[in-house]
């Protein structure tokens, strides 16, 4: 079995660090409501993986803890209300936005979900993302079609993404196409509606959300070794390519 990843991409407004913390905290709280595996998280402080004792159950100490871990880049000049101050403060914005990672456990790699949240940027339409790496323990509970569907729909609700996919690294290698921004996975979401697809024989399920459409390839977890599923993904990709749906614009 291959480790699943959920990737979502959305247009992010300009965010201060305080705004970014608020957005991130809400994502983590809502994931905790979705399933108890996310009920407590640990901040990894970007690439430093500085693990701590976790947050209070109500996340009241979230901002304090993550700020104390200095998730900012000390080489960047941040924008502040005080234009002479280039340090990162709660009121700062950044041309590259903000990024941090969280996990559901701090000492058991095999059962670890990793949630990476990136948002902000000074353009007002920069690409943000919420990416979730599934546990390498391959626990069947979390690799189940209905759990993954539930998680995908929650991320769509929280981030209003342009695009989202549940896939694996190996599967991406087989179905990605040069000069396209998106690829097809086990679950593929597009923020488009009322699109005529010629793929009914290729997909397991198609369901509409308030924001867009989700396509699924089957009830079994995908594998890059499954030639039938890979072929279906490529066929879906080719149909969506004809409709110019595999790029941001």
C-alpha distance (Angstrom), angle and dihedral (degrees) to the residues before:
residue distance angle dihedral
X1 . . .
X2 3.80 . .
X3 3.79 126.1 .
X4 3.78 113.2 -101.3
X5 3.78 123.7 -133.2
X6 3.78 128.1 -167.9
X7 3.78 113.2 -150.0
X8 3.80 123.7 -172.4
X9 3.79 128.7 176.7
X10 3.78 126.1 -165.4
X11 3.79 140.4 168.5
X12 3.77 106.7 -100.6
X13 3.80 125.2 -152.0
X14 3.79 119.5 -137.6
X15 3.80 106.3 -75.7
X16 3.76 133.4 -169.5
X17 3.77 116.1 -140.9
X18 3.81 87.0 -102.2
X19 3.82 89.8 54.1
X20 3.79 90.8 47.3
X21 3.81 90.9 51.7
X22 3.80 90.3 49.9
X23 3.80 92.0 50.7
X24 3.81 93.1 45.9
X25 3.79 93.6 46.6
X26 3.80 91.3 51.7
X27 3.82 91.0 50.7
X28 3.80 91.7 52.0
X29 3.80 93.6 45.2
X30 3.80 91.9 50.2
X31 3.80 91.8 47.7
X32 3.79 88.1 52.7
X33 3.80 89.5 54.2
X34 3.80 89.6 49.5
X35 3.80 95.3 56.2
X36 3.79 135.6 -5.9
X37 3.81 91.3 -124.3
X38 3.82 86.3 77.3
X39 3.81 95.2 42.2
X40 3.81 93.3 109.7
X41 3.78 126.7 26.2
X42 3.78 138.9 -173.1
X43 3.79 125.9 -143.2
X44 3.78 114.7 -124.4
X45 3.81 94.3 -167.7
X46 3.79 97.1 -132.7
X47 3.78 114.6 -70.8
X48 3.80 94.8 -15.0
X49 3.82 92.7 78.2
X50 3.76 89.5 -150.3
X51 3.79 101.2 175.1
X52 3.75 121.7 -159.5
X53 3.78 139.6 177.9
X54 3.79 94.3 -76.9
X55 3.77 133.5 -113.4
X56 3.77 130.6 -62.4
X57 3.79 113.1 -90.8
X58 3.81 90.8 -105.0
X59 3.83 92.7 42.7
X60 3.81 91.9 -124.8
X61 3.81 90.0 141.4
X62 3.82 94.4 46.6
X63 3.82 98.3 105.2
X64 3.79 93.2 42.8
X65 3.80 94.0 51.6
X66 3.80 98.9 43.3
X67 3.81 93.0 43.9
X68 3.80 89.8 51.1
X69 3.82 88.5 56.6
X70 3.81 90.3 61.8
X71 3.79 98.0 -130.7
X72 3.80 91.0 179.5
X73 3.79 128.5 98.4
X74 3.79 110.6 -108.8
X75 3.81 91.1 -153.1
X76 3.82 93.3 61.7
X77 3.79 124.4 90.1
X78 3.80 105.0 -135.4
X79 3.80 124.8 -151.7
X80 3.80 115.3 -118.6
X81 3.81 137.9 172.4
X82 3.80 83.9 -109.6
X83 3.81 96.9 64.2
X84 3.81 92.0 -160.7
X85 3.80 91.6 61.2
X86 3.82 115.6 81.4
X87 3.81 97.1 171.9
X88 3.78 120.9 109.6
X89 3.79 113.0 -96.8
X90 3.79 133.1 163.5
X91 3.82 87.6 -93.7
X92 3.82 94.8 50.2
X93 3.77 127.2 116.9
X94 3.79 124.8 -162.5
X95 3.78 134.7 -155.4
X96 3.81 88.9 -131.6
X97 3.81 96.4 41.4
X98 3.80 122.9 -138.9
X99 3.80 133.8 -62.0
X100 3.78 136.1 -172.6
X101 3.81 138.4 157.3
X102 3.78 131.1 -136.3
X103 3.79 133.8 -171.2
X104 3.78 134.6 -163.3
X105 3.82 93.3 -131.8
X106 3.77 132.5 30.1
X107 3.79 101.5 -156.5
X108 3.81 110.9 26.4
X109 3.78 111.4 74.1
X110 3.80 96.0 -179.5
X111 3.80 93.8 61.8
X112 3.76 96.1 37.8
X113 3.79 126.0 128.1
X114 3.81 112.7 -166.8
X115 3.81 118.6 -155.6
X116 3.81 117.2 -165.1
X117 3.79 118.4 -168.8
X118 3.80 123.7 -170.7
X119 3.81 124.1 174.9
X120 3.79 142.1 140.0
X121 3.79 128.5 59.5
X122 3.78 126.5 160.0
X123 3.80 100.3 -104.9
X124 3.78 95.9 73.0
X125 3.80 93.3 -130.1
X126 3.79 102.6 57.1
X127 3.79 117.2 141.1
X128 3.78 113.7 -98.6
X129 3.77 125.8 -177.9
X130 3.78 146.2 -161.9
X131 3.80 109.8 -156.3
X132 3.78 124.1 -179.0
X133 3.80 124.1 -164.8
X134 3.79 113.9 -156.8
X135 3.83 122.8 -135.0
X136 3.80 116.6 -82.6
X137 3.80 87.5 -138.2
X138 3.84 85.8 81.6
X139 3.81 90.9 -141.8
X140 3.80 104.0 -169.3
X141 3.80 91.1 -135.4
X142 3.78 90.7 66.5
X143 3.80 96.9 37.5
X144 3.80 90.6 53.8
X145 3.80 118.3 120.6
X146 3.81 94.5 -125.9
X147 3.82 95.0 47.7
X148 3.80 90.8 49.8
X149 3.80 91.3 47.0
X150 3.81 90.3 51.1
X151 3.79 91.4 49.7
X152 3.81 93.0 47.1
X153 3.81 91.9 51.5
X154 3.80 91.1 49.2
X155 3.81 92.3 53.1
X156 3.81 90.2 48.1
X157 3.80 88.9 52.5
X158 3.81 93.6 48.1
X159 3.81 101.6 41.6
X160 3.82 106.0 23.9
X161 3.81 88.4 -141.4
X162 3.77 127.9 -159.6
X163 3.78 87.8 -140.2
X164 3.78 138.7 1.2
X165 3.79 134.1 178.2
X166 3.80 140.5 179.8
X167 3.77 109.4 -148.4
X168 3.82 144.6 121.2
X169 3.80 131.2 -103.5
X170 3.80 92.1 -111.8
X171 3.79 92.0 47.9
X172 3.80 90.6 52.3
X173 3.80 90.3 53.4
X174 3.79 90.2 56.3
X175 3.81 100.4 44.7
X176 3.80 106.4 30.4
X177 3.78 117.2 109.0
X178 3.78 128.4 -150.8
X179 3.81 115.4 -104.4
X180 3.80 94.4 19.8
X181 3.80 126.1 108.7
X182 3.81 98.0 -154.0
X183 3.79 135.9 49.5
X184 3.78 135.5 -167.3
X185 3.80 123.2 -102.3
X186 3.78 141.7 163.7
X187 3.82 87.5 -69.4
X188 3.80 118.6 20.9
X189 3.80 123.8 -175.1
X190 3.81 126.9 -165.8
X191 3.78 124.5 -177.1
X192 3.78 92.0 -131.8
X193 3.78 130.8 105.7
X194 3.79 137.4 -161.4
X195 3.79 92.6 25.3
X196 3.78 118.9 156.6
X197 3.80 107.3 -132.2
X198 3.79 123.5 -168.7
X199 3.79 91.5 -157.0
X200 3.80 107.1 90.0
X201 3.80 90.5 121.5
X202 3.80 91.2 53.1
X203 3.78 104.1 50.0
X204 3.80 131.8 70.1
X205 3.77 97.0 -152.6
X206 3.79 138.2 -0.3
X207 3.76 119.2 -164.1
X208 3.77 132.5 175.7
X209 3.79 124.9 -137.3
X210 3.79 125.8 -170.2
X211 3.80 87.5 -95.3
X212 3.80 106.1 38.2
X213 3.77 148.1 -48.3
X214 3.81 134.6 -56.8
X215 3.80 121.7 -154.5
X216 3.81 123.3 -165.2
X217 3.80 129.8 -164.9
X218 3.81 100.2 -153.3
X219 3.79 147.3 -38.5
X220 3.81 94.6 -96.3
X221 3.80 122.1 80.5
X222 3.79 109.7 -95.3
X223 3.78 123.2 -110.2
X224 3.77 130.6 -171.9
X225 3.82 86.2 -135.2
X226 3.81 91.4 62.7
X227 3.80 101.6 92.4
X228 3.81 93.5 -172.5
X229 3.80 93.6 55.8
X230 3.80 92.4 43.6
X231 3.81 89.7 51.5
X232 3.81 90.4 50.1
X233 3.80 91.0 50.3
X234 3.80 91.4 51.0
X235 3.82 91.1 48.3
X236 3.82 91.1 50.6
X237 3.80 89.3 47.1
X238 3.79 91.5 53.0
X239 3.81 92.6 50.3
X240 3.80 92.6 48.9
X241 3.79 90.0 46.8
X242 3.81 89.3 59.6
X243 3.81 88.1 56.3
X244 3.83 92.8 48.6
X245 3.81 91.2 -119.3
X246 3.81 99.5 132.4
X247 3.79 98.1 77.6
X248 3.78 136.1 61.1
X249 3.78 92.4 -109.3
